Amino acid sequence: MKLAKRLSEISASPTIAVMQEAQRLKKQGIDVIDFGPGEPDFPTPEPVKQAGIDAIKANFTKYTASSGIVELRQVIADKYNREWGTDFTAANVVVSCGAKHSIYNVCMTVFEEGDEVLNPAPYWVTFPEVVKMTGAKPVDIMTTEDQAFILEPSVVEAVIGPKTRGLIVNTPNNPTGAVIPGANVEKIAALGRKHNVFLLFDETYEYFTYGQSKHVSLASFVKSTDDFYAIVGSASKTYSMTGWRIGYALGCKALIDKIGEFQSHAAGNPASMSQKAALAALQSDPSLVKAMQEEYCRRREYVLSAITEIPGFTCPRPDGAFYVFPNVSACLKASGIPNSQEFARFLIQEARVATVPGSAFGMEGYIRLSYATSMENLREGLGRIKAAVSKLIGN
């Protein structure tokens, strides 16, 4: 069967593949602890669920405007205006079927064959694949553990070339948990303006930062009329609404109009009842999110402590999101396991713990562990990893 050429260069999501493998083993009766997917283990808050139920009971189950209902778009605009001093309106917002869908829409609207799009690594697994779907070429920029995986504006400017059309920035970052300081965000915004490089900022984990670290949105340094950026957010992580599939993008009206036109053919509209649930979420008491953030903080401290006891593991301290990205290079060297993919396979076979290899994120010698799971699972899973690795390398 002949398939489109554009599909020959992309692969399935490694994080979803890990989740499916864990589920396959569980169906066989094998006890597997899954540290793979980035999905909150909290239930969707009750007021949010009730809003979705109320929408169904009120027969709000038909098509909506392809870009989303105006009330939701305005509430999203209001959120940014309140938090970052912007002047967005509903016309600057398009609601989509999750942040992944929003990123796809933006990339399909802006990038094309012949373009190069800078993609800082470690990166979320979907970024390079979506860029390739547009016909553009993803160009990796390597960040380093020594600099806490923070994207430095000087490094970005040094690699901007005549074909550079875009830069994708993810802060707080998946998989490293790195949070780009506001001063760096401001300089990156200036680079986009200066070099006419389109900035795609994925701020999905905006509310999950820890200690003294704080997220600073690109929105602080742009105008609603600027045409060189899009900001992507989501209800999925913030309100534990992964299955509801609501994300959004903000940008200038001309860009948002085009994304809306594209979405009208690609997906129609986001689910009507999910939009009502998201509206309730964005209007909810901030304590709903604060409680989750505090629990993630507690889990993070436990995970970082437990990792220090695993031979061959070291771990940079993440400031955001809900992942750790331990360096397992010493473990690979001591064991003779050639790479992170084989090491992840070893962990699921011998420790019955699912992780994601660093190679999936463009960075060899690391693995990603999600702590969006219970403390019970974290204790058991990390204990299994310690036992398996200790046996493997003789410590």
Sequence and secondary structure as in RCSB ss.txt:
>XXXX:A:sequence
MKLAKRLSEISASPTIAVMQEAQRLKKQGIDVIDFGPGEPDFPTPEPVKQAGIDAIKANFTKYTASSGIVELRQV
IADKYNREWGTDFTAANVVVSCGAKHSIYNVCMTVFEEGDEVLNPAPYWVTFPEVVKMTGAKPVDIMTTEDQAFI
LEPSVVEAVIGPKTRGLIVNTPNNPTGAVIPGANVEKIAALGRKHNVFLLFDETYEYFTYGQSKHVSLASFVKST
DDFYAIVGSASKTYSMTGWRIGYALGCKALIDKIGEFQSHAAGNPASMSQKAALAALQSDPSLVKAMQEEYCRRR
EYVLSAITEIPGFTCPRPDGAFYVFPNVSACLKASGIPNSQEFARFLIQEARVATVPGSAFGMEGYIRLSYATSM
ENLREGLGRIKAAVSKLIGN
>XXXX:A:secstr
    GGGGG    HHHHHHHHHHHHHHTT   EE  S    S   HHHHHHHHHHHHTT  S   TT  HHHHHH
HHHHHHHHH     GGGEEEESSHHHHHHHHHHHH  TT EEEEEES  THHHHHHHHTT EEEEEE  GGGTT 
  HHHHHHH  TTEEEEEEESS TTT     HHHHHHHHHHHHHHT EEEEE TTTT B TT     GGGG  TT
  SEEEEEESTTTTT GGG  EEEE  HHHHHHHHHHHHHHT    HHHHHHHHHHHTS THHHHHHHHHHHHHH
HHHHHHHTTSTT B     BTTEE  B HHHHHHHT  SHHHHHHHIIIII EE EEGGGGT TTBEEEE  S H
HHHHHHHHHHHHHHHHHHT 
